[in-house]
């Protein structure tokens, strides 16, 4: 295994771990604090956290396996094409499973980006209309926005599934949106329009990721697989950073986490003290009997 693959694998493992811990912490704060649940923004944060957790469970391990598979095949063959794309590489996961993973990625990433856009609108409304904020954006409106986000994401994911545009991409070492046909014809035009619409309406959060995704639409341009895997890692890094950007760095969430941690530590100290007290009592009883 070459050094870049090792670096990507370690990075993916770390990002998946941070994603799970940080987003589960957000769910704990949401469950423990009535004030957080009372906020309309909490609905968007909850939706975003669920998407990130599912992304860490479903898609990140697949990319990790894809990186390991590309590293194994490259070390076994001993040669890599100049473009680094290795379009002849076989899918290590199976077409049916990879299509399902690609469907999940399109749905979850689109839903996450729309949730971030909703959070931005929520903050803008709170700043510009502080007195009428609760009337303009309550739980009912937030739930309706989340429902639209799910329908929007499902429409893109179903379009990808029906057009068979999801599958294994050697460029990204992952099961994702990709086009395996030629560069000519109405089918390619439809794929190009779909990809551009997906990124533009979904909210361009990472310019590098979007640029690499769109540059593949230009004929005769091959993206090196290291760049493709790097942009996929950046996409996953967003899922790990979202909880810190939108919730965990805020004082309200920090207070809830500190309270939960204190209660857990206090419970551990109480159990230790009770165990030591009971053991001391047993020892005294034995001494008296003797």
N, C-alpha and C positions, 0 to 999 in steps of 0.2 A: 504494500500500500504506500503510495506516494504521500509526501508531506501535506500537499493541499487537501487531499481526501481526509487525512487524519485531522487536520485543522477544522474542516467542515463538519466531520462527525462529532468532534468534541464540542464545537459551537452549537450544533443541533441538539445534542444531549443537554447542554447547559440551558439553552433557550427553552426547551420543553419543560425542564424542571422548574425554572423561574416562572414560566407561564402558568403551570399548575398551582404553584404555591401562592403566587400573587393574586390570581383570579379566584382561587378558593378563599383567600383572605377577604376579598371583596364580598363574596357570598356570605361569609361569617358575619361581616359588619352589617350587611343587609338584614340578616336574620336576627341579629342581636339588638339593633337600634330601631326604635319606632320612628325617631326623627328622620332617619335616612329613608325608611320605607314611605314616609309621608311626602317626600319630595318627588316631583315628576321626573327629575333627572335620574332618580334611582331606577326607574323603569328602563331607561336607555342603558345605564351602566350594567344592570342585571342582564339585559339582552346581549350586550357586548361581552360580558364575562362568560356567559354560556357558550357563545360562539368561539371564544378563545380557548376554552377548556376542551371543547369537542375537536378543535383544530389540533390541539396538542395530543389528544388521544388517537385521532384518526390519521391525520396527514403528516405530522412530523415524524412518527416512526417509519412511515412509508418512504419519506425522503431519506431518512437515515439508512434504510436498507438499500435504497437506490444508490446512494453514495458508496456504500460498502460493495455493492455489486459492480459498479463501474470501476472501482479500485481493483477488485479481484480480476475482472476481465482484462483490464489494462496491464496488470502485472503478469497475467498469464499469457497474453498475446505479445506483450513487449513492444507494441507499436500503437501510436495514436495518430489519427489524421491531423493535418495541419490546422484545420478548423476546430478540432477538438470536439466536434458534435457527435461523431460515431453513430450516424443514422441507422447503421445496420445492427446496432445492439439490440439484443432480445429483451423483451419485457420479463423481468424476474418475478413478477407477482401474478401474472395471469390477466387476460383481457377483461373478464367479467369483474373481478375484484378491483382492478385498476380503474375501470369505468365508474364503479360506485364511489371510489375514493375521489376521483376527479369531480364527480357530481357534488360530493360533500364539500370539496374545497371551493368550488365556484359558489355554492350556496352560502357557506360560512364566511368567506372573505367578503362577498358582496354585502351580506347582512352586517358584518362588522363595520365596513366602511360607511354604510348608511346610518348605523347607530352613532358613529362618530360625527357624521354630519348633523344628526338630530341633536347631539349634545352641544355642538357649536351653536345651533339655532337656539337651543334652550338658554345657553349662557348669554347670547346676544339679547334675547328677550328679557332676561332678568336684569341686565344692565341698562338697556334703553327704556324699558317699561317696568320699573321696580314696583310701582304702586298697583298696577293692574296685571302683574305677572301671573298671580295665582288664577285670575279669571281667564287669562289668555291661554295658559298652558297648565292644565290639571292632569289628573290621572287618566281621565277619559280620553283627552286629546293625545296624551303620551301612548296609551294603549293602541289607539287608532294608528299612530305613526309607526309603532312597532309592527302592527298587523300589515301595514303597507310595505314595510321593510321586508317582512317574510314573503309576501306575495311577489314583490319585485325580485328578490333573490331567487325564489322558486321558479319564476318565469325564465330567468337567465339559465339556471341549472337545467331545467327541462329542455330548453332550446338546445343547449349543448348535448344533452342526452339523445334527443331525437335526431340531431344532425350527426351524431357519432363523432363529435369533436373532442371528446375526452379520452385520454389514454396516457400511456407512458411516453414521456419525452426525455430522450437521452441528454438534451441540453440542460434540463433542470434536474435530471436524475430523480424524477418524481412523476406521479400520476396527476396530470393537470390538463388545462386547455391547450390543445395543440392541433395543428393541421398537417395531415400526412399526405395530401394530394399534391397536384401540380400547382403552378403559380398562375395558370390561365383558367378561364371559364367562369360561369356564373356562380359556381359553388365556392370558388375562392373569393369572389367579390362579396358573397354573403358572409363568409367567415371573417373577412377583413372588416366589414361593417359591424358585425357582431362584436368583435374584439375591441374596436374603437369605442363602440357604444358602451360596452361593459366597463371599460376603464374611465370613460368620461362621466357617465352618469353615476357610477359607483363612488366617485370622489377620489381624485389622485392624491393619495397620501404619501407615496414615496416616488419621487421623480425618476430615480434610477430604475426602479422596478418597472414603471410604466414605459420608460424609454426602451429598455431591453425587450419588453413585450411587443411594442409597436414596431421596433426596427426589424423584427422577423417578418413583417408584412412586406418589406421592401425586397424585390427580387434580387437574387444573386448575392445576398448578404447572409453569411453564416456567423452565428454567435458562438464563441468558444464556450465549452461546457462549464469551465470554471466561472465565467461571468454569469452564466445561467444559474448555477448552484448558488453563487454569492447573492444574486437578487432574490432567489427563493429564501435564503437565510434571512435577508433583510425583511422580507414579508413576514416571516415567522417572528422576527425580533419585535415587530410591531405588537404582536399579541402579548409578548412579555412586558412591553413598556406601557401598554394601555392602562393597566390598573394604577400605575404610579402617576401617570399624567392626569387621569381623570378622577381619581378617588383617593388612593392610599397616602398621597402627600398632603391631603387636606386635613386640617386639624380635627374635624369631626370624625373621620375614619381612624385617625391615629389614636384618638381617645378611646374609641371602641376596642381597637386591637390591644391597647395597653390594659384596659379593663379586663378583657378576656384572658390575657397573659397573666395578670395579677391573680385572677381567680384560680387559674390552673396551678400556678406556683403555690398559692396559699393552700389549695386542696392537697398538693403533694406534701407540703410541710406538715399539714395536719395529720395526714396518714402516717408519715414518718414518726411524728411525735406520739401518736396513739400506739403505734407498734412498739416504740421504745418503752412507753409506759407499761404496756401489757407484759412485755418481756421482763421489766423490772419487778412487777408485781408477782409474776410467776417465780422469779428467783428468790424474792423475799419469802414466799410461801414454802419453797423447798428448804430454805435455811431454817425456818421455824420448825418444820417437821423434823429436820435433822437434829 
